[in-house]
Amino acid sequence: MIKKIHAQFFIIALLICVNTFAQERLLNKANQKYEEYSFSPAIDIYKKVLDKGYSSSGLLKNLGNAYYFNSDYKEAAETYSRLVEYYPESVTPEDYFKFAQSLKSLGEYWRSNEVMAKFTEITTNDARAAAYTNERDYVAEIKANSGRYELKPFAYNSPYSDFAPSYYKEGLIFSSDRDTGNFARYRHTWNAKDFLDLYRVDVDSISLNKVIKIDVIGSKDLITMDMDIDNDGVEDLPGTQTTEDIVAKRNNRINTRLHESTSAVTKDGQTIYFTRNNMVEGKYQKDEKGIIRLKIFRAQYIDGTWSEIEELPFNNDSYSVANPALSPDGKTLYFASDMPGTFGQSDLFMVAINNDRTFGTPVNLGPNINTEARETFPFVTSEEIMYFSSDGHPGLGGLDVFATKIKRQDFTGKVLNVGEPVNSRFDDFTFIFNEATRDGYVASNREDGLGYDDIYSFIEKEPLVFDCIQQITGTVRDKISNELLVGATIKVINENNEEILSTITDSKGEYSLTLDCNKGNFVRALMEGYIPYEEYIGVSDGKPKIIDFYLERDRITAGFGDDLAKLLQLSTIYFDFDKYDIRKDSEVEIEKVIAAMEKYPSLKLKVNSHTDSRGPAAYNLWLSQKRAESTINYMIRKGISKDRLVSEGYGESRLLNECADGVSCTREKHNVNRRSEFIILE
């Protein structure tokens, strides 16, 4: 009996070991697929392991990411939620960010904000956290930009994936996995979709649904112009060609059996830049992890055919370079990449195109545009507005379309979310725009589409407002005396320490400036004999701002017996008739003296008080003494040590004019004698 029990335990233990070993093999296979960016088979295997009751933080992370990169935000959110619930100690800031983005794509903004709050709590020096903290009311900002576009579906969408429109002559080039013209169907393991090819459509053509593969543009030896085997409105390869012929010709064609997508054509129509999987001489190339990266290629239109296909020199087998876009003058190429120096998962770069068709060195567009997440699909208009897609800047969910001014290659301007309906809770990308006609195209994987990704045409009804003008006004004064400083210089210094404008104060000591509130600037006040002072004005909403400058003198020349009241140009310190209490309007003047004593700790003063000749002399002497004492008591209450103060009243004994007893004088002349003095003793 004991042997039988032992045998049963052994069998159970063996089954457990076999089952564990099997799960580990499945996991290893899933992880391998995940590392190869084969997300679709990885998802299938991870789900099998989960269904068998096995779970881990690594499994949930990879599964959540696989869903996220395939834009299945519902499954991604559920998976990240399980990760946070069961393995909170393993959750990284990047996990929280993708979780928040997934929730946002589902319209669960309150939950998304809660997760983003956790993200900002545990991360440091992350532009996405700073953007969220500074723009918590991003939904209201997006709403303010919404309603500017009128969208409608593109007439040439298919039940497959259609995206990446680009302008070509009177029509468009776009990318699709509709797989027309292939004898064998190739599928990409990232998302289990067919590989992408480039297609052309003449948008203004009266022959609707006429979609042509890009390689047939003027090239009758590659395809019969009116051949439509499937009768689906799409030109197909002629059935009369042999497989060997087709394979030979494909080596010199833009479209291959791997991905071709995002393209940009020069204005003369003679050069095309396009994205393709890493392929050389008809053979695909893998990196050390077995991943086929993306590269940008260039082709020339010669004798009616796209030929001389070459890859760009800054491509690399170890990272991706993709999504080309040209500057209005055709001298700069913009693109997305994860090359070294990238801030996030992919950044936007630019590179100069030289006159001899060579290239300069790629330059990252910087942290104002690029975040720790994805920035991709750039497009630059004739007015040098860059549109791009990002899930790092505050948006509605997934990839959103953003815009920023880049005139003179300045990439520090405000980045605007273009709002709904261009943006949605889903991925919105490959935005292009014609500023002459105010219309354009954008792609999205939103739910109401015909296929996996769809192209939408749009008309801009109201332009985005990029210029943000802020009025800055104020005065410049002496910090101690409060005297208005006429002719003081006000300079505006940008964040690169470059002076961009200046002005001077007018006869009232006032100035006025107009600044670009999309940028941060330093406003600096200067005056000879004073220490310069400046304030930083960051990116703002453009509301007018008042900045009053109070400058300190770089030195005060004074000595024993000098009257500080004159040096500080104090106004008369008045007392009510027959009283010695400090009046409110006199407190301001005494505070200036206090400020001077705080600045110069060794300064000692004697406060002298004088009256005019009206009233009995003895009474005036007593009243002036009380007023002098009242003044120093006020200063003592404000923190000035009594050891630094002495007081004395002189009554009417030290008149400054002829207004003695019996002399008829005006009130103004009598007021000259009613004064206080702050005589420097030390």
Secondary structure, 3 states (H helix, E strand, C coil): CHHHHHHHHHHHHHHHHHHHHHHHHHHHHHHHHHHCCCHHHHHHHHHHHHHCCCCCHHHHHHHHHHHHHCCCHHHHHHHHHHHHHHCHHHCCHHHHHHHHHHHHHCCCHHHHHHHHHHHHHHCCCCHHHHHHHHCCCHHHHHHHHCCCEEEEECCCCCCCEEEEEEEECCEEEEEECCCCCCCCCCEECCCCEECCEEEEECCCCCCCCCEEEHHHCCCCCCCCCCCCCCCCCECCCCCCCCHHHHHHHHCCCCCCCCCEEEEEECCCCCEEEEEEECEECCEECCCCCCCCCEEEEEEEEECCEEEEEEECCCCECCECEEEEEECCCCCEEEEEECCCCCCCCEEEEEEEECCCCCECCCEECCCCCCCCCEEEEEEECCCCEEEEEECCCCCCCCCEEEEEECHHHCCCCCCEECCCCCCCCCCEEEEEEECCCCEEEEEECCCCCCCCEEEEEEEECCCCCCCCEEEEEEEEEECCCCCECCCCEEEEEECCCCEEEEEECCCCCEEEEEEECCCCEEEEEECCCECCEEEEECCCCCCCEECCEEECECCCCCCCCCEHHHHCCCCCCCCCCCCCCCCHHHHHHHHHHHHHHHHCCCCCEEEEEECCCCCCHHHHHHHHHHHHHHHHHHHHHCCCCHHHEEEEEEECCCCCCCCCCCCCCCHHHHHHHCCEEEEECC
